[in-house]
Amino acid sequence: MVSELATWHGKSRSDINWHPIVDPKKCTGCGMCVVTCGEKRNVFGYDRSLRKAVVLNPDNCMVGCNNC
């Protein structure tokens, strides 16, 4: 089954350079990004040992979103 997030307006999502990057030096580990974009889109996860967010599925990030 192809993910509903695999395309954006008919264009393959992997061809669009739009994805989050977690800077571990700036990440405070609050988990806001995980809560905001982790449930439905599964963009982020949380590394409990590092107490930092991690990007799991960058292509699931919504193009044009400005939450980050």
mmJSON file of the N, C-alpha and C atoms, coordinates in Angstrom:
{"data_MODEL":{"atom_site":{
"group_PDB":["ATOM","ATOM","ATOM","ATOM","ATOM","ATOM","ATOM","ATOM","ATOM","ATOM","ATOM","ATOM","ATOM","ATOM","ATOM","ATOM","ATOM","ATOM","ATOM","ATOM","ATOM","ATOM","ATOM","ATOM","ATOM","ATOM","ATOM","ATOM","ATOM","ATOM","ATOM","ATOM","ATOM","ATOM","ATOM","ATOM","ATOM","ATOM","ATOM","ATOM","ATOM","ATOM","ATOM","ATOM","ATOM","ATOM","ATOM","ATOM","ATOM","ATOM","ATOM","ATOM","ATOM","ATOM","ATOM","ATOM","ATOM","ATOM","ATOM","ATOM","ATOM","ATOM","ATOM","ATOM","ATOM","ATOM","ATOM","ATOM","ATOM","ATOM","ATOM","ATOM","ATOM","ATOM","ATOM","ATOM","ATOM","ATOM","ATOM","ATOM","ATOM","ATOM","ATOM","ATOM","ATOM","ATOM","ATOM","ATOM","ATOM","ATOM","ATOM","ATOM","ATOM","ATOM","ATOM","ATOM","ATOM","ATOM","ATOM","ATOM","ATOM","ATOM","ATOM","ATOM","ATOM","ATOM","ATOM","ATOM","ATOM","ATOM","ATOM","ATOM","ATOM","ATOM","ATOM","ATOM","ATOM","ATOM","ATOM","ATOM","ATOM","ATOM","ATOM","ATOM","ATOM","ATOM","ATOM","ATOM","ATOM","ATOM","ATOM","ATOM","ATOM","ATOM","ATOM","ATOM","ATOM","ATOM","ATOM","ATOM","ATOM","ATOM","ATOM","ATOM","ATOM","ATOM","ATOM","ATOM","ATOM","ATOM","ATOM","ATOM","ATOM","ATOM","ATOM","ATOM","ATOM","ATOM","ATOM","ATOM","ATOM","ATOM","ATOM","ATOM","ATOM","ATOM","ATOM","ATOM","ATOM","ATOM","ATOM","ATOM","ATOM","ATOM","ATOM","ATOM","ATOM","ATOM","ATOM","ATOM","ATOM","ATOM","ATOM","ATOM","ATOM","ATOM","ATOM","ATOM","ATOM","ATOM","ATOM","ATOM","ATOM","ATOM","ATOM","ATOM","ATOM","ATOM","ATOM","ATOM","ATOM","ATOM","ATOM","ATOM"],
"id":[1,2,3,4,5,6,7,8,9,10,11,12,13,14,15,16,17,18,19,20,21,22,23,24,25,26,27,28,29,30,31,32,33,34,35,36,37,38,39,40,41,42,43,44,45,46,47,48,49,50,51,52,53,54,55,56,57,58,59,60,61,62,63,64,65,66,67,68,69,70,71,72,73,74,75,76,77,78,79,80,81,82,83,84,85,86,87,88,89,90,91,92,93,94,95,96,97,98,99,100,101,102,103,104,105,106,107,108,109,110,111,112,113,114,115,116,117,118,119,120,121,122,123,124,125,126,127,128,129,130,131,132,133,134,135,136,137,138,139,140,141,142,143,144,145,146,147,148,149,150,151,152,153,154,155,156,157,158,159,160,161,162,163,164,165,166,167,168,169,170,171,172,173,174,175,176,177,178,179,180,181,182,183,184,185,186,187,188,189,190,191,192,193,194,195,196,197,198,199,200,201,202,203,204],
"type_symbol":["N","C","C","N","C","C","N","C","C","N","C","C","N","C","C","N","C","C","N","C","C","N","C","C","N","C","C","N","C","C","N","C","C","N","C","C","N","C","C","N","C","C","N","C","C","N","C","C","N","C","C","N","C","C","N","C","C","N","C","C","N","C","C","N","C","C","N","C","C","N","C","C","N","C","C","N","C","C","N","C","C","N","C","C","N","C","C","N","C","C","N","C","C","N","C","C","N","C","C","N","C","C","N","C","C","N","C","C","N","C","C","N","C","C","N","C","C","N","C","C","N","C","C","N","C","C","N","C","C","N","C","C","N","C","C","N","C","C","N","C","C","N","C","C","N","C","C","N","C","C","N","C","C","N","C","C","N","C","C","N","C","C","N","C","C","N","C","C","N","C","C","N","C","C","N","C","C","N","C","C","N","C","C","N","C","C","N","C","C","N","C","C","N","C","C","N","C","C","N","C","C","N","C","C"],
"label_atom_id":["N","CA","C","N","CA","C","N","CA","C","N","CA","C","N","CA","C","N","CA","C","N","CA","C","N","CA","C","N","CA","C","N","CA","C","N","CA","C","N","CA","C","N","CA","C","N","CA","C","N","CA","C","N","CA","C","N","CA","C","N","CA","C","N","CA","C","N","CA","C","N","CA","C","N","CA","C","N","CA","C","N","CA","C","N","CA","C","N","CA","C","N","CA","C","N","CA","C","N","CA","C","N","CA","C","N","CA","C","N","CA","C","N","CA","C","N","CA","C","N","CA","C","N","CA","C","N","CA","C","N","CA","C","N","CA","C","N","CA","C","N","CA","C","N","CA","C","N","CA","C","N","CA","C","N","CA","C","N","CA","C","N","CA","C","N","CA","C","N","CA","C","N","CA","C","N","CA","C","N","CA","C","N","CA","C","N","CA","C","N","CA","C","N","CA","C","N","CA","C","N","CA","C","N","CA","C","N","CA","C","N","CA","C","N","CA","C","N","CA","C","N","CA","C","N","CA","C","N","CA","C","N","CA","C","N","CA","C"],
"label_alt_id":[null,null,null,null,null,null,null,null,null,null,null,null,null,null,null,null,null,null,null,null,null,null,null,null,null,null,null,null,null,null,null,null,null,null,null,null,null,null,null,null,null,null,null,null,null,null,null,null,null,null,null,null,null,null,null,null,null,null,null,null,null,null,null,null,null,null,null,null,null,null,null,null,null,null,null,null,null,null,null,null,null,null,null,null,null,null,null,null,null,null,null,null,null,null,null,null,null,null,null,null,null,null,null,null,null,null,null,null,null,null,null,null,null,null,null,null,null,null,null,null,null,null,null,null,null,null,null,null,null,null,null,null,null,null,null,null,null,null,null,null,null,null,null,null,null,null,null,null,null,null,null,null,null,null,null,null,null,null,null,null,null,null,null,null,null,null,null,null,null,null,null,null,null,null,null,null,null,null,null,null,null,null,null,null,null,null,null,null,null,null,null,null,null,null,null,null,null,null,null,null,null,null,null,null],
"label_comp_id":["MET","MET","MET","VAL","VAL","VAL","SER","SER","SER","GLU","GLU","GLU","LEU","LEU","LEU","ALA","ALA","ALA","THR","THR","THR","TRP","TRP","TRP","HIS","HIS","HIS","GLY","GLY","GLY","LYS","LYS","LYS","SER","SER","SER","ARG","ARG","ARG","SER","SER","SER","ASP","ASP","ASP","ILE","ILE","ILE","ASN","ASN","ASN","TRP","TRP","TRP","HIS","HIS","HIS","PRO","PRO","PRO","ILE","ILE","ILE","VAL","VAL","VAL","ASP","ASP","ASP","PRO","PRO","PRO","LYS","LYS","LYS","LYS","LYS","LYS","CYS","CYS","CYS","THR","THR","THR","GLY","GLY","GLY","CYS","CYS","CYS","GLY","GLY","GLY","MET","MET","MET","CYS","CYS","CYS","VAL","VAL","VAL","VAL","VAL","VAL","THR","THR","THR","CYS","CYS","CYS","GLY","GLY","GLY","GLU","GLU","GLU","LYS","LYS","LYS","ARG","ARG","ARG","ASN","ASN","ASN","VAL","VAL","VAL","PHE","PHE","PHE","GLY","GLY","GLY","TYR","TYR","TYR","ASP","ASP","ASP","ARG","ARG","ARG","SER","SER","SER","LEU","LEU","LEU","ARG","ARG","ARG","LYS","LYS","LYS","ALA","ALA","ALA","VAL","VAL","VAL","VAL","VAL","VAL","LEU","LEU","LEU","ASN","ASN","ASN","PRO","PRO","PRO","ASP","ASP","ASP","ASN","ASN","ASN","CYS","CYS","CYS","MET","MET","MET","VAL","VAL","VAL","GLY","GLY","GLY","CYS","CYS","CYS","ASN","ASN","ASN","ASN","ASN","ASN","CYS","CYS","CYS"],
"label_asym_id":["A","A","A","A","A","A","A","A","A","A","A","A","A","A","A","A","A","A","A","A","A","A","A","A","A","A","A","A","A","A","A","A","A","A","A","A","A","A","A","A","A","A","A","A","A","A","A","A","A","A","A","A","A","A","A","A","A","A","A","A","A","A","A","A","A","A","A","A","A","A","A","A","A","A","A","A","A","A","A","A","A","A","A","A","A","A","A","A","A","A","A","A","A","A","A","A","A","A","A","A","A","A","A","A","A","A","A","A","A","A","A","A","A","A","A","A","A","A","A","A","A","A","A","A","A","A","A","A","A","A","A","A","A","A","A","A","A","A","A","A","A","A","A","A","A","A","A","A","A","A","A","A","A","A","A","A","A","A","A","A","A","A","A","A","A","A","A","A","A","A","A","A","A","A","A","A","A","A","A","A","A","A","A","A","A","A","A","A","A","A","A","A","A","A","A","A","A","A","A","A","A","A","A","A"],
"label_entity_id":["1","1","1","1","1","1","1","1","1","1","1","1","1","1","1","1","1","1","1","1","1","1","1","1","1","1","1","1","1","1","1","1","1","1","1","1","1","1","1","1","1","1","1","1","1","1","1","1","1","1","1","1","1","1","1","1","1","1","1","1","1","1","1","1","1","1","1","1","1","1","1","1","1","1","1","1","1","1","1","1","1","1","1","1","1","1","1","1","1","1","1","1","1","1","1","1","1","1","1","1","1","1","1","1","1","1","1","1","1","1","1","1","1","1","1","1","1","1","1","1","1","1","1","1","1","1","1","1","1","1","1","1","1","1","1","1","1","1","1","1","1","1","1","1","1","1","1","1","1","1","1","1","1","1","1","1","1","1","1","1","1","1","1","1","1","1","1","1","1","1","1","1","1","1","1","1","1","1","1","1","1","1","1","1","1","1","1","1","1","1","1","1","1","1","1","1","1","1","1","1","1","1","1","1"],
"label_seq_id":[1,1,1,2,2,2,3,3,3,4,4,4,5,5,5,6,6,6,7,7,7,8,8,8,9,9,9,10,10,10,11,11,11,12,12,12,13,13,13,14,14,14,15,15,15,16,16,16,17,17,17,18,18,18,19,19,19,20,20,20,21,21,21,22,22,22,23,23,23,24,24,24,25,25,25,26,26,26,27,27,27,28,28,28,29,29,29,30,30,30,31,31,31,32,32,32,33,33,33,34,34,34,35,35,35,36,36,36,37,37,37,38,38,38,39,39,39,40,40,40,41,41,41,42,42,42,43,43,43,44,44,44,45,45,45,46,46,46,47,47,47,48,48,48,49,49,49,50,50,50,51,51,51,52,52,52,53,53,53,54,54,54,55,55,55,56,56,56,57,57,57,58,58,58,59,59,59,60,60,60,61,61,61,62,62,62,63,63,63,64,64,64,65,65,65,66,66,66,67,67,67,68,68,68],
"pdbx_PDB_ins_code":[null,null,null,null,null,null,null,null,null,null,null,null,null,null,null,null,null,null,null,null,null,null,null,null,null,null,null,null,null,null,null,null,null,null,null,null,null,null,null,null,null,null,null,null,null,null,null,null,null,null,null,null,null,null,null,null,null,null,null,null,null,null,null,null,null,null,null,null,null,null,null,null,null,null,null,null,null,null,null,null,null,null,null,null,null,null,null,null,null,null,null,null,null,null,null,null,null,null,null,null,null,null,null,null,null,null,null,null,null,null,null,null,null,null,null,null,null,null,null,null,null,null,null,null,null,null,null,null,null,null,null,null,null,null,null,null,null,null,null,null,null,null,null,null,null,null,null,null,null,null,null,null,null,null,null,null,null,null,null,null,null,null,null,null,null,null,null,null,null,null,null,null,null,null,null,null,null,null,null,null,null,null,null,null,null,null,null,null,null,null,null,null,null,null,null,null,null,null,null,null,null,null,null,null],
"Cartn_x":[0.839,0.0,0.879,0.584,1.346,0.8,1.696,1.3,0.631,-0.382,-1.027,-0.066,1.044,2.039,3.129,3.017,4.061,4.114,3.023,3.012,2.489,2.819,2.32,1.927,0.65,0.107,0.599,0.636,1.015,2.504,3.31,4.772,5.276,6.212,6.769,7.409,7.053,7.556,9.074,9.661,11.124,11.866,11.165,11.788,11.765,11.095,10.947,11.901,12.754,13.732,13.085,12.21,11.538,11.422,12.222,12.201,12.879,12.508,13.118,14.488,15.295,16.602,16.693,17.044,17.192,18.657,18.902,20.248,20.374,21.14,21.218,21.76,22.5,23.023,21.927,20.888,19.804,18.577,18.449,17.285,17.326,16.243,16.162,15.505,14.964,14.319,12.91,12.282,10.936,9.887,10.125,9.195,8.047,8.021,6.925,6.824,7.94,7.906,7.41,7.758,7.323,5.807,5.262,3.819,3.106,3.641,3.004,3.034,4.164,4.319,4.704,4.533,4.916,3.778,2.57,1.453,0.917,0.341,-0.292,0.731,1.682,2.642,3.881,4.106,5.249,6.577,6.727,7.967,9.056,8.698,9.67,9.48,10.541,10.526,11.324,11.503,12.227,13.236,14.491,15.558,15.649,15.135,15.092,16.486,17.421,18.766,19.471,19.223,19.829,18.942,17.653,16.659,16.55,16.492,16.412,15.426,14.838,13.995,14.886,14.363,15.064,14.072,14.587,13.758,13.689,12.478,12.286,11.934,11.006,10.493,10.425,11.549,11.581,10.611,10.334,9.434,7.965,7.665,6.301,6.008,7.043,6.874,6.027,5.071,4.174,4.896,4.94,5.583,4.881,5.656,5.122,4.787,4.831,4.549,5.64,5.258,6.245,6.303,5.835,5.873,7.294,8.213,9.596,10.21],
"Cartn_y":[-1.191,0.0,1.249,2.187,3.428,4.425,5.072,6.045,7.247,7.792,9.013,10.195,10.043,11.113,10.992,10.024,9.763,10.808,11.558,12.615,13.907,15.0,16.316,17.023,17.242,17.839,17.106,15.786,14.958,14.747,15.416,15.283,14.334,13.472,12.533,13.284,12.911,13.602,13.501,12.418,12.265,13.228,13.857,14.838,16.255,16.435,17.772,17.9,18.894,19.105,19.904,19.24,19.871,18.827,18.976,18.016,18.623,18.163,18.69,18.072,18.835,18.361,18.762,17.834,18.14,18.456,19.665,20.051,19.647,18.607,18.122,19.158,20.142,21.186,22.163,22.29,23.221,22.539,21.235,20.498,20.42,20.879,20.842,19.567,18.77,17.525,17.704,18.828,19.101,18.157,17.631,16.691,17.318,18.645,19.317,18.856,18.706,18.262,16.821,16.016,14.62,14.559,15.365,15.393,15.982,17.061,17.757,16.937,16.345,15.663,14.196,13.654,12.268,11.28,11.725,10.793,10.419,11.363,11.06,10.896,11.793,11.775,10.932,10.64,9.811,10.371,11.689,12.342,12.159,12.38,12.363,11.178,10.847,9.906,10.543,9.814,10.36,9.342,9.755,8.898,9.126,8.192,8.357,8.388,7.658,7.647,8.992,9.654,10.971,12.118,11.777,12.795,13.86,13.384,14.278,13.714,14.6,14.185,13.685,12.758,12.249,12.212,12.446,12.394,10.942,10.388,9.004,8.913,9.761,9.714,11.129,11.654,13.043,13.34,12.366,12.612,12.671,12.392,12.532,13.957,14.792,16.192,16.907,17.69,18.405,19.589,19.613,20.712,22.021,23.018,24.332,24.511,23.448,23.555,24.395,25.206,26.056,25.796,24.645,24.334,24.266,23.785,23.698,25.075],
"Cartn_z":[0.0,0.0,0.0,-0.871,-0.974,0.042,0.753,1.764,1.118,1.802,1.327,1.357,2.06,2.16,1.095,0.196,-0.802,-1.905,-2.065,-3.087,-2.484,-3.123,-2.733,-4.009,-4.183,-5.409,-6.65,-6.572,-7.704,-7.897,-7.105,-7.224,-6.139,-6.515,-5.55,-4.392,-3.192,-2.001,-1.879,-2.37,-2.292,-3.211,-4.143,-5.051,-4.489,-3.356,-2.773,-1.586,-1.624,-0.555,0.58,1.34,2.475,3.57,4.594,5.694,6.91,8.085,9.299,9.564,10.267,10.741,12.209,13.065,14.49,14.759,15.252,15.669,17.139,17.436,18.819,19.806,19.316,20.2,20.617,19.788,20.079,20.668,20.448,20.941,22.46,23.087,24.55,25.052,24.112,24.502,25.015,24.7,25.217,24.641,23.453,22.84,22.072,21.952,21.251,19.792,19.11,17.713,17.609,18.583,18.591,18.744,19.627,19.849,18.629,18.088,16.971,15.685,15.369,14.075,14.22,15.38,15.603,15.512,15.834,15.894,14.519,13.812,12.527,11.409,11.343,10.239,10.542,11.79,12.184,11.673,11.742,11.299,12.354,13.611,14.697,15.638,16.297,17.394,18.517,19.6,20.739,21.227,21.297,21.802,23.309,24.064,25.521,26.15,25.578,26.159,25.975,24.847,24.592,25.052,25.306,25.662,24.58,23.328,22.157,21.153,20.355,19.244,18.113,17.337,16.158,14.994,13.791,12.593,12.135,12.077,11.652,10.174,9.732,8.359,7.784,7.3,6.834,5.697,4.839,3.713,4.131,5.392,5.886,6.343,6.411,6.802,5.743,6.197,5.27,4.654,3.344,2.611,2.957,3.319,3.658,5.13,5.908,7.331,7.991,8.95,9.626,11.136,11.584,13.022,13.55,12.749,13.23,13.382],
"occupancy":[1.0,1.0,1.0,1.0,1.0,1.0,1.0,1.0,1.0,1.0,1.0,1.0,1.0,1.0,1.0,1.0,1.0,1.0,1.0,1.0,1.0,1.0,1.0,1.0,1.0,1.0,1.0,1.0,1.0,1.0,1.0,1.0,1.0,1.0,1.0,1.0,1.0,1.0,1.0,1.0,1.0,1.0,1.0,1.0,1.0,1.0,1.0,1.0,1.0,1.0,1.0,1.0,1.0,1.0,1.0,1.0,1.0,1.0,1.0,1.0,1.0,1.0,1.0,1.0,1.0,1.0,1.0,1.0,1.0,1.0,1.0,1.0,1.0,1.0,1.0,1.0,1.0,1.0,1.0,1.0,1.0,1.0,1.0,1.0,1.0,1.0,1.0,1.0,1.0,1.0,1.0,1.0,1.0,1.0,1.0,1.0,1.0,1.0,1.0,1.0,1.0,1.0,1.0,1.0,1.0,1.0,1.0,1.0,1.0,1.0,1.0,1.0,1.0,1.0,1.0,1.0,1.0,1.0,1.0,1.0,1.0,1.0,1.0,1.0,1.0,1.0,1.0,1.0,1.0,1.0,1.0,1.0,1.0,1.0,1.0,1.0,1.0,1.0,1.0,1.0,1.0,1.0,1.0,1.0,1.0,1.0,1.0,1.0,1.0,1.0,1.0,1.0,1.0,1.0,1.0,1.0,1.0,1.0,1.0,1.0,1.0,1.0,1.0,1.0,1.0,1.0,1.0,1.0,1.0,1.0,1.0,1.0,1.0,1.0,1.0,1.0,1.0,1.0,1.0,1.0,1.0,1.0,1.0,1.0,1.0,1.0,1.0,1.0,1.0,1.0,1.0,1.0,1.0,1.0,1.0,1.0,1.0,1.0,1.0,1.0,1.0,1.0,1.0,1.0],
"B_iso_or_equiv":[0.0,0.0,0.0,0.0,0.0,0.0,0.0,0.0,0.0,0.0,0.0,0.0,0.0,0.0,0.0,0.0,0.0,0.0,0.0,0.0,0.0,0.0,0.0,0.0,0.0,0.0,0.0,0.0,0.0,0.0,0.0,0.0,0.0,0.0,0.0,0.0,0.0,0.0,0.0,0.0,0.0,0.0,0.0,0.0,0.0,0.0,0.0,0.0,0.0,0.0,0.0,0.0,0.0,0.0,0.0,0.0,0.0,0.0,0.0,0.0,0.0,0.0,0.0,0.0,0.0,0.0,0.0,0.0,0.0,0.0,0.0,0.0,0.0,0.0,0.0,0.0,0.0,0.0,0.0,0.0,0.0,0.0,0.0,0.0,0.0,0.0,0.0,0.0,0.0,0.0,0.0,0.0,0.0,0.0,0.0,0.0,0.0,0.0,0.0,0.0,0.0,0.0,0.0,0.0,0.0,0.0,0.0,0.0,0.0,0.0,0.0,0.0,0.0,0.0,0.0,0.0,0.0,0.0,0.0,0.0,0.0,0.0,0.0,0.0,0.0,0.0,0.0,0.0,0.0,0.0,0.0,0.0,0.0,0.0,0.0,0.0,0.0,0.0,0.0,0.0,0.0,0.0,0.0,0.0,0.0,0.0,0.0,0.0,0.0,0.0,0.0,0.0,0.0,0.0,0.0,0.0,0.0,0.0,0.0,0.0,0.0,0.0,0.0,0.0,0.0,0.0,0.0,0.0,0.0,0.0,0.0,0.0,0.0,0.0,0.0,0.0,0.0,0.0,0.0,0.0,0.0,0.0,0.0,0.0,0.0,0.0,0.0,0.0,0.0,0.0,0.0,0.0,0.0,0.0,0.0,0.0,0.0,0.0,0.0,0.0,0.0,0.0,0.0,0.0],
"pdbx_formal_charge":[null,null,null,null,null,null,null,null,null,null,null,null,null,null,null,null,null,null,null,null,null,null,null,null,null,null,null,null,null,null,null,null,null,null,null,null,null,null,null,null,null,null,null,null,null,null,null,null,null,null,null,null,null,null,null,null,null,null,null,null,null,null,null,null,null,null,null,null,null,null,null,null,null,null,null,null,null,null,null,null,null,null,null,null,null,null,null,null,null,null,null,null,null,null,null,null,null,null,null,null,null,null,null,null,null,null,null,null,null,null,null,null,null,null,null,null,null,null,null,null,null,null,null,null,null,null,null,null,null,null,null,null,null,null,null,null,null,null,null,null,null,null,null,null,null,null,null,null,null,null,null,null,null,null,null,null,null,null,null,null,null,null,null,null,null,null,null,null,null,null,null,null,null,null,null,null,null,null,null,null,null,null,null,null,null,null,null,null,null,null,null,null,null,null,null,null,null,null,null,null,null,null,null,null],
"auth_seq_id":[1,1,1,2,2,2,3,3,3,4,4,4,5,5,5,6,6,6,7,7,7,8,8,8,9,9,9,10,10,10,11,11,11,12,12,12,13,13,13,14,14,14,15,15,15,16,16,16,17,17,17,18,18,18,19,19,19,20,20,20,21,21,21,22,22,22,23,23,23,24,24,24,25,25,25,26,26,26,27,27,27,28,28,28,29,29,29,30,30,30,31,31,31,32,32,32,33,33,33,34,34,34,35,35,35,36,36,36,37,37,37,38,38,38,39,39,39,40,40,40,41,41,41,42,42,42,43,43,43,44,44,44,45,45,45,46,46,46,47,47,47,48,48,48,49,49,49,50,50,50,51,51,51,52,52,52,53,53,53,54,54,54,55,55,55,56,56,56,57,57,57,58,58,58,59,59,59,60,60,60,61,61,61,62,62,62,63,63,63,64,64,64,65,65,65,66,66,66,67,67,67,68,68,68],
"auth_comp_id":["MET","MET","MET","VAL","VAL","VAL","SER","SER","SER","GLU","GLU","GLU","LEU","LEU","LEU","ALA","ALA","ALA","THR","THR","THR","TRP","TRP","TRP","HIS","HIS","HIS","GLY","GLY","GLY","LYS","LYS","LYS","SER","SER","SER","ARG","ARG","ARG","SER","SER","SER","ASP","ASP","ASP","ILE","ILE","ILE","ASN","ASN","ASN","TRP","TRP","TRP","HIS","HIS","HIS","PRO","PRO","PRO","ILE","ILE","ILE","VAL","VAL","VAL","ASP","ASP","ASP","PRO","PRO","PRO","LYS","LYS","LYS","LYS","LYS","LYS","CYS","CYS","CYS","THR","THR","THR","GLY","GLY","GLY","CYS","CYS","CYS","GLY","GLY","GLY","MET","MET","MET","CYS","CYS","CYS","VAL","VAL","VAL","VAL","VAL","VAL","THR","THR","THR","CYS","CYS","CYS","GLY","GLY","GLY","GLU","GLU","GLU","LYS","LYS","LYS","ARG","ARG","ARG","ASN","ASN","ASN","VAL","VAL","VAL","PHE","PHE","PHE","GLY","GLY","GLY","TYR","TYR","TYR","ASP","ASP","ASP","ARG","ARG","ARG","SER","SER","SER","LEU","LEU","LEU","ARG","ARG","ARG","LYS","LYS","LYS","ALA","ALA","ALA","VAL","VAL","VAL","VAL","VAL","VAL","LEU","LEU","LEU","ASN","ASN","ASN","PRO","PRO","PRO","ASP","ASP","ASP","ASN","ASN","ASN","CYS","CYS","CYS","MET","MET","MET","VAL","VAL","VAL","GLY","GLY","GLY","CYS","CYS","CYS","ASN","ASN","ASN","ASN","ASN","ASN","CYS","CYS","CYS"],
"auth_asym_id":["A","A","A","A","A","A","A","A","A","A","A","A","A","A","A","A","A","A","A","A","A","A","A","A","A","A","A","A","A","A","A","A","A","A","A","A","A","A","A","A","A","A","A","A","A","A","A","A","A","A","A","A","A","A","A","A","A","A","A","A","A","A","A","A","A","A","A","A","A","A","A","A","A","A","A","A","A","A","A","A","A","A","A","A","A","A","A","A","A","A","A","A","A","A","A","A","A","A","A","A","A","A","A","A","A","A","A","A","A","A","A","A","A","A","A","A","A","A","A","A","A","A","A","A","A","A","A","A","A","A","A","A","A","A","A","A","A","A","A","A","A","A","A","A","A","A","A","A","A","A","A","A","A","A","A","A","A","A","A","A","A","A","A","A","A","A","A","A","A","A","A","A","A","A","A","A","A","A","A","A","A","A","A","A","A","A","A","A","A","A","A","A","A","A","A","A","A","A","A","A","A","A","A","A"],
"auth_atom_id":["N","CA","C","N","CA","C","N","CA","C","N","CA","C","N","CA","C","N","CA","C","N","CA","C","N","CA","C","N","CA","C","N","CA","C","N","CA","C","N","CA","C","N","CA","C","N","CA","C","N","CA","C","N","CA","C","N","CA","C","N","CA","C","N","CA","C","N","CA","C","N","CA","C","N","CA","C","N","CA","C","N","CA","C","N","CA","C","N","CA","C","N","CA","C","N","CA","C","N","CA","C","N","CA","C","N","CA","C","N","CA","C","N","CA","C","N","CA","C","N","CA","C","N","CA","C","N","CA","C","N","CA","C","N","CA","C","N","CA","C","N","CA","C","N","CA","C","N","CA","C","N","CA","C","N","CA","C","N","CA","C","N","CA","C","N","CA","C","N","CA","C","N","CA","C","N","CA","C","N","CA","C","N","CA","C","N","CA","C","N","CA","C","N","CA","C","N","CA","C","N","CA","C","N","CA","C","N","CA","C","N","CA","C","N","CA","C","N","CA","C","N","CA","C","N","CA","C","N","CA","C","N","CA","C","N","CA","C"],
"pdbx_PDB_model_num":[1,1,1,1,1,1,1,1,1,1,1,1,1,1,1,1,1,1,1,1,1,1,1,1,1,1,1,1,1,1,1,1,1,1,1,1,1,1,1,1,1,1,1,1,1,1,1,1,1,1,1,1,1,1,1,1,1,1,1,1,1,1,1,1,1,1,1,1,1,1,1,1,1,1,1,1,1,1,1,1,1,1,1,1,1,1,1,1,1,1,1,1,1,1,1,1,1,1,1,1,1,1,1,1,1,1,1,1,1,1,1,1,1,1,1,1,1,1,1,1,1,1,1,1,1,1,1,1,1,1,1,1,1,1,1,1,1,1,1,1,1,1,1,1,1,1,1,1,1,1,1,1,1,1,1,1,1,1,1,1,1,1,1,1,1,1,1,1,1,1,1,1,1,1,1,1,1,1,1,1,1,1,1,1,1,1,1,1,1,1,1,1,1,1,1,1,1,1,1,1,1,1,1,1]
}}}
